[in-house]
Structure formats: C-alpha cells, structure tokens
Amino acid sequence: MTLWLSAGIIFTLLAIALILFKWGNLECVGVTPVKTFTFIAILFTSGLDVGLIMFPLTEFAGYADIKASPEYAFANPLAIEFGFWGFLIWGFYFLTCFYFCVIEPKVKFFEIPWVKLVNNVIIIGTCAFTAYLLLTNLPWYLPEVGDGSSIIPTFYLLVFAAICFAVYSSTSLKYVRFLSISTTWLFMALIAYMWCAAFLFGDSAMSSFANKFAMLGDYFTHINEFVLPLNDYHEFYLFWWFAWSIMIGQFTSRFVGGLKTYQVLAAMLVFPSIPIAIWFSVLYHYHEAGISTAGIKNFAMVFVGIVFVINSLDSLIRLYTDNLNLTVKRLGLRNYMLFNIIALSLLTLLFKLEFLQIQWVGALVIGLFFSCAAYIGYNKFKTVSQIDSSPKDNKIDYSKIETAS
C-alpha cells in the first residue's frame, strides 16, 4: 500500500506541474460560478471535516514523543500537525478541481459506466466515514455526557441528527452556499473565542501566540519531509486526503468564478491554510500550557465540528445523488430523505464495525487517477492537448446560484 500511495503522490505533483506549464493562465469557469470569497468558503468547509476540530488536541503528544516515533524529530509537533492538514496537500484538491472544470467536459471519463459506479462508491463511503469520525470522537470531547470512553445512545442520536440535517440541506445549492459561508464565519468565531479564553488575560498574550505561530516555519523549512508518508499514521492521512480529493474536485469545480489556473492553485493552497494555521496555534497553546477545554469550550468545539460534518456531507450527498440521478425531482422529497438517511446511517455503522477502511477508498481513488491518465493518453490525447479554455457554455454569471435547484 505504501508504494501505491507514493506513486499516487508523485503522479499528482507531476500532473499539477504539467497543468501549470500548459494552462497556467487559462480562465477557469464552472457551471455555477460564484464570487471568490464564496468559492473559498465552499472549498474550505466542504474540503474539511470534523477531524480539523477534534484531532489536534489528541495528537500533539504523540508527535512530541520522538522516542516512540523518531520519524517526527525533524520538526515540532505543531508543524507536524499542520503538515498533515495544510498547504501542500490541498494541491490534491486543485488537481481534481481543474480536471473537472476544464478537462472532464471534453474527456467524459467519469461518464463511463464502471467509472461512474466506482466514483459514487467512493463518495458514499467517504460520507459515511465522515459521520463515523464524529461518532468515535464524541466520547473524548464530551466526557460530561458519558463516561469519556464509551459511545452511548446520545452520541448515536447526535450523528443521526447531523445526517438528517445534511440530507435536507443537500436538496438545494442555495442551502449549500448559505451553510458554507455560515460555517466559515462560525469557525472564525470559534477561533476568536478559544484565543480569548486562553490569551486575553495574559500579559504576554500576543507574544505567546506569535511564538506559537512562528513554530509553523518548521513545516515550510522541511516541507519535503511531508511529501511521502512518514509512517503508517501519516499514510492513513494521505489516503484520507486522496479519498476526499476526487469528490471535492467534482463539487468545487462547478463554483469556480473566473480565476486563472495559477490563481485557483494559490487560492487552494494559501487561503484554507491560514485559518488552519491560526486554529492549530491556539490549540497548541492549550496543549503546552495544560489549559483544560472542559465545559463550554468542549461544547463549542463539538458544535462547530457537527456543523463541519453537516457542511461536508451535504455537498457530497448532493454530488452522488446528482451523479446517480437520485434527485429530489425524481424521487420526491420524502423518498430522497429516507433513502439517503438510511444508506448513510448503515454505512456509518459498517465503519464502526471496522468492516470498511478509508485507506481502501483512497487506494481506489489513486487507481482512478492512473486509469484516467491512461484513458486520456490512449483515446483523448489530441483532444486534451488542444484545450485552450473552459467549456464555452460556462459563463461568469454570479446570479446562477440563486436559481440553481
């Protein structure tokens, strides 16, 4: 699996370099373009899930223990955490976003029946994994509700409610846009609240935070170390990013609003990384200073985590239901709701039983990358080499989102 993953990463980086070389100044326009801030909000909230909120405080200590894991010795724990979530790996999303915006309309690889089947299995499976992550992390973050280790009926009910809300939100792109923007501001508010709670009454609040933030420089100094998997845990993360990449690219590609290719790459690498870096710096201060998050802080983090789950799920549900023509228009609202709620709830339980693993999904995505490249090289090389613009039917009209169903 490690060799397969490494081959996928190298292929991705080479493909990004090729795209920039050939189409760097091409204007990218999706079928439902939105303004840049809205595009970034949709990208950020759809492209991340509950792990961003809930994982760091459980992981810093492991990255600091270089006796048990000497492979982490090259950088500090904050930089390691950022390396697993920020900057370079957002290039995975850029590759698929550009492909589905500019190349797929000409190639139509994902309209081949077996490819469509595999693609939608990937999307549905990753939806369920997102809900599963929320379920398994709730005991750690809400020990007041249970015993701090067991998954109790209340946690199942919370996850079920999140799935129901996400399914309803997916019924209209207007809801998706509203939820994405709202989630972005909600996350900013959480950062501000946690920062104030940790730093506001300290004499060296700004300098302490600045020192933590500066530690992220270790990531950029040693960015090459994060390209290939450091160990099995990093491998898990990279497979996870691959699993997300193909569907996030499909979803976000429809919203690109006239940015040039290099600007899309810059937006995807830089803008999501800034709030991630600030959030992780604040959490690392909590870790180092031994500040408790019990009580209202934990509830606030869980609330935002649940909103992230809803935001991720609604975009992915929208994607696979469109792909499979299982839309509200075809099924009716009641049948649409019942089908998706039952399917995602059952699949979440399969992850809980360890019947499914996200690494398998990521490996499937890498296989699709290679298959798509081979298909283009064998059947569509001339067609792709002659691409000089986004599809002609895609016009920059920001009002389309208002009428989209």
N, C-alpha and C positions, 0 to 999 in steps of 0.2 A: 504493500500500500504506500510506503514512503517513496519508493521510486516512481510510482504512478502519480503521486501528488507533486513531486519535484518536477516531473516532466510537464505537468499541467501548469505549474507556476512559470516555468521558463517559457513555455508556449505563450502564456498570457502576456508576459513582459515583452516578448518579441513582437507579438501582434499589436500591442499598444505603440511600440516604436514605429512599426510599419504604417499604422494609421496616421500618426502624426506626420510622418515623412510624406505620405501621398495625399492626405486630406486635411492637413493641419489647419488650413484657412477656409474650409468648407463650412457654410452656414447650416446648422442643424435645426430643423423644424419638425416637430412632432405633429400628430393628427389633432391633438387638442392642446395647442401651445398655451403656456401661462407665463406671467412675468417671472423674472429671475428669482426674486425672493420666494415666491410661491413654489417654484421648481425646487429650490434648495430645501425648503421646508418639507415638501413631499419626499424628496430624496432622503433627508435626514431621518424623518420619522418612520418612513417605510423601510429604510435600509438598516435600521437598528431595532433591537427588541429589548425585552426585559433584562437581558444579561448585562447591558450597559449600566443599568441602575443597581443591580443586585450582586454582580460578580466581584467587583474590585475589592470590597472590604473582606471578602472571603479568600482572596488570592494574594494580597500583598505579602503576608507572612511566608507563604510558600516560595515566592520569588526571592525573598530575603535569605532564605535558608540555603546558602550555597554549599553547605556541607552535604546536604541531601541531594541538591541539584546544582552541581558545579557549573553546568552549562549557562546558568544565569549570572555568572560572576562578572561578565563584561559590562554590565550596566546596573543602575539602581532599580529597585522594584517598581517605582513609578514609571520609569522609562520602559520597562518590560511590559507593564500593563498597557501603556499607550501603544506600544508596538503591536500588541495583539488586537487593538481596536481601531487605530488611527492611521491616517495618511496613506502610506503605500498600498495597503490592501484595498483601499477604495478604488484603486485602479481596476480591480476586478469588475466593479460596477460600471466604470467608464467604458470598458471594452464591450460589455453586453448592451449598454445603453446606445452607444454609437452603432453597433451592429444592427439592432432592431429599428433604430431610427432611419438609417441610411442604406444599409446593405440588404437586410432581410426582405424589404419590399421588392427588390429585384431578384433575389435568390429563391425565396419561398421554401427554404429548407424545413422550416418548422410547420409547414402545411403538409409534409409527407406523413401519412397516417401513423407509422410506427414512431416517428419523432414526436408527433403531437401527443401520442399516448405516454411516452416516457417523460416528456416535458411536464405534462399535467400530473403524473405520479410524483414527480419531484416537487412541484408546487404544493400539492395537497399534503405530502409527507412533511414538508418543512413548516407548513401551517400548524400541523399537529405538534411538531417538535417545539415550536414557539410557546404553545399553550402548556406543554409538558414542563418546560423550563420554569414557567411561572409557578406551576403546581409544586414542583420539587423544592423551590427556594422559599416559598411562603413560611414554612416552619422556622427557618433560621431568622427571618426578618420580623415575624410576628409571634415570638415566643409567648407573648401575653395571651394570645388566643388559644394556644395549645400547650404542649409540653416542650416545645423547642426542637423536637426531632421527628415527631410523627405527623403524617398527613391526615388531618381529621376531616369530617364531613363539611365543615365550614369552608375549608380550602377548596374542596371539590366544587362547592357551590359558587365560590368566587370565580373560579376558572370557567365554569359553565356560564355564568352571567357575562363574563368577558367575551366568550364565544358568541353568545346570543346578540350582544350589542354590536360586535364586529360584523356579524352576518347582516344585521339590519342596516348598518352604516354602508355596507358594500352595495346596497341597492341603487345608489346614485353617486355619480362622480362629484356632485356638489357637496355631499356629506363627506366624501374622502378629502376634498380640498379643505373644507372647514376644519375637519378633525386634525389634519396635518399642521395647519397654521396654529391652531389652538394648542396642540401638543408641544410645538416648538416653544411657544411663549410659556407654557406651563413648566417645561423643563428649565427654561431660563429662571423662572420664579423659584423653582426648587434649588437651583444652584445658589441664587441670592440668599434664600432662607438658610441653607446649610452653611454658607460662608459667614453670614451674620451671626449665626448661633455659635460658630467656632471662633471667629476672629473679632467680632465687634467690640468686645470689652477688653481686648488685649492691647497693651501699649505698643506692641510691635506687629500689629495685625497685617499691615501692608507688606512690611519687610519679610515677615514669616511666609506669607502667601507667595511673594515674589521669589523667595528662595526655593520653595517647593516647585513653582512653575519653571524655574531655571533648570531644575533637575531633568526636565524633559529633553534638554540638549543632548543628553546621553543617547537618546534614540537616534537623533539625526547624525551624531558622530559615528554610531555603529549601525546605521540603517541596513548595511549589507548583511548583518547577522540575522535579520528578520526575514530575509527573502526565502530561504529554505527552512524546513522545520528544524527547530532546536531539539525537540524531544517529542514524546508521544502526546503531551498535552498541547503543545504548540501545533502539532499535526491535527489534533482534533479541531482547534480553532480554524486552521486554514481550510480544512474540509468543510467546516461550517460556513465560512465565507464563500467558498465555491458553491455550496448548496443554495445560498441566497442569491448569488450573482446573476444567474440566468433569469430568474423571475423578476428581480428588482430592475434589471436592464429592460425587460419587456414592459414593465409597468411604467417606469420613469421616462422611457423613450417617447411616449406619447405626449409628454408635457414640455419637452424642450422648446424654448421660445425664441429661436433665432441666434443663439450663441454660436460662435465659431468652434470648431472641434477642439482647438487648444484651450479655449475658454471653458468648455464643458469639462475637460480634464482638470484644469486648475480649480474650477468650482467644486468638483467632486473630491479632490484631494485636500483642499485647504479649508473650505467653509465648514464641513462637518467636523473637521479635526479640531477646530478652535474650541467649541463648547465641550467636546470630549476632553481636551487637554485641561480646561478650567475645572471641569467636574472631577476628573481624576486627581487633580492637585488638591482640591478641597478634601476629597475623601482620604487622600494620603496623609493630610494633616490630622484628620480624625484618627487614623491608624497609628501614626507615630506618637501623637500626644495622648493616646489612650482615652479619647473622648467617647463617651457612650452615645449611641444613637437610639437608645431605648425610648419608648413612648411616642410622642408626636412626630419625632424625626423619622422613626421607622414607618409609621403610618403614612407620612407624606411620601417617603420613597416608594412604598408599596403602591400607593395610589397612582403616582406617576408611572411606575412600572406597569401597572394594569392598563393605563391609558396607552402606553407604548405598544403593549400586546394588541390591544384593540386596533390601534392605528396600523400595525403591521399586518394583522390578519385581514382587515377589511380590504386592503389593496391586493393581497394575494388571493382572497376569495373572489374578488372582482375579476382578477386575471384568469383564474382557471374556469370560472363559470362562463366568461366570455368565450374562452377557447373551446369549451365543450358545448357551447350553445345551451347551457343550463341557466338561462337568464330569467329574470322576473317576468319579462314579457311572454316568454314561452311557458314557464311553469306556473305562473301566478305567485303572488307574494307568499301565501301560506305554504305552498309546496316548496318554494325556494328556501324559505326559512327552515322548514323541517328537514329537508334533505341535507343542507349544509351543517346545521347544528348537530344532527345525529352522526353524520360522517366524521366531522372533526372531533366530536366527543369520543367516539370509538377509537379513532386513530391515536388520540392523546393517551388513552389507556394502553394501547399497544406499546407506545414508547415507555410508559410507566412500567410495563411488564418486561421491558428490555427486549421485546421481540424485534424492534426496529432500532437502527442506529443512524445518526446524522452523517457519520463517515461514509456509509453506503450511498447516501443521497449525493454527497459531494463527489464521490468517485463516479457516479452516473453522469454528473454534470461535466466532469473532465472528459468523459467518453463522448459526450455530445459535442464538446468543443472540437475534439480531434475529428469526429465524423463530419462535422460541418466544414472544417477546413479541407478535408479530403473531397467532399462533395463539390465545393467551390473549385478546387484545383482540377477536378476531373470534368465537371459539367458546366461550370459557370465562370471560368477564369476570365474570359474575354468580357463577359457582361460586367463583372465586378471591376475589372481594370478600367472600364470606360465610365464608371460612375463619377459625375462631377457636381452633383447637387443632391439635396434631399428630394424625396418624391415630389413631383410637380404639383400634385393635388394638395399638399400640405402648405397652407398659407398662414402667415402670422396674423392671427385674429384672436385676441385675448377674450373676446366675448363668447367663444365657442363653449368654454367650460360652463357658462351659465345655462346653456340649453342642452348640454350633454345629459343623457339619462344614466 
